[in-house]
Amino acid sequence: MNAPSRQAYVGIHNDLHGGMTPIGGIIKDAWVFGLIPETETCQGWTPARIQMLHDEVAAAWDQHGLLVSRLPPDLRERHTRIHDEAIARAKAQGWVPGMDVDGSMEQQL
């Protein structure tokens, strides 16, 4: 019997509302810290590779106390730019902050 295959990630620009998801947040923060180039969308990545990136991002944040205000000026500027651009793209796709609840979760509440 073959093990079930794990689904590959669709890529930040193909993700819900342009990546306004937990995985999208990992990717955006990886861009901020220079762990991957800003051209890397992570399309086709396995869950294991996404988890490895998450761990790298978490370690980078730990060095700054998990606070944007503790980032050095260059990283703070990059963080602001990357996240502001992502918010603008998501809003253009119809994203409404706070209304991005998974429909199946809503039914369970």
N, C-alpha and C positions, 0 to 999 in steps of 0.2 A: 504494500500500500504506500502510495506516495504521500509525503507531507503536503498539506495545503500550501499553496504559494502565497506569499505576502504581497499585498498590493503596493506598487511603486507610487511615490508621491507625484501629484499632477504638476507641480511647479507653482511657485508663489503667484505668478500672474494668471494662472488658471484656477487657483484656489478660490474659495468663497470670498466674494467682495475683494478680489485682488490681494488676498493674503491676510485679511484681518481675522486671523485664526491663531491659535497657539503655535502651530508650526510656522506660520508666516512671521510671527513675532520673533521666533528663534532665528529665522533667516535674516530678518532686518537687523537684529542685534549682531549677528555674525558679520554682516556688512559693516556695521559701525566699528567693530573691533578689528576689522581687516582679516578675519579668519577665512573668509571667502571673498572673491571679487564681487563687486556690485552687479556684474553681469551674470553671476551664477544664480539660477532660479531654483536649483535643486530638483528639477524635473527628472523623474526616473529614479530618484534615490530611494533606497530601501528604508524601512522603519529603523533598522539597525544603524544605518549611516546618519539618519536624522537624529537618533538618540546620541550618537557620538558628537554631532555638532552641538546638540543641546548641552552636553557635558562641557564642551570647550567654551561655549557662551557663558555657562554658569560660573566656570572658573574665572573668566575674564571679568564678569560682574563682581565676583567676590573680592577682587583686587580693588574695587572702587566702592565697597560697602553697599552694593546693590542700589546706589542712588545716582541719578543723572547729575545731580548737583556736585557730586564728587568726581565726575569725569574731568580730565584735563580739557582746556578750552577747545583744542582741535577735535577731540572725540565728542564733546558736548555739541559743537556746531554740526558735526556729521550726524549725530543722533537726531538733532532737531530737523535737519534737512531731510534725512531718510524717512523719518516718521511723518513729517508734515507732507511730503510728497505722497506717501502711502495713503494717508488720510484723504488727501484731495482726490487721488485715483479711486479710492473706495467710494467716496461720496458721489463721484461722477457715475459710478456703477449702481447707485441706488442704496448704498449702505447708510444706515441711520445708526449712529452710536447708541448703544444700549438696546437696540431692537434686533440684534444679530443672534438671537436665541435659536438653537436647533429646534425645529418644529416638533420633533419627537419628544424633546425634553419638555416643551410647553404642554404637551398632552399629559405628561406624567405628573405635572404640578397640581 
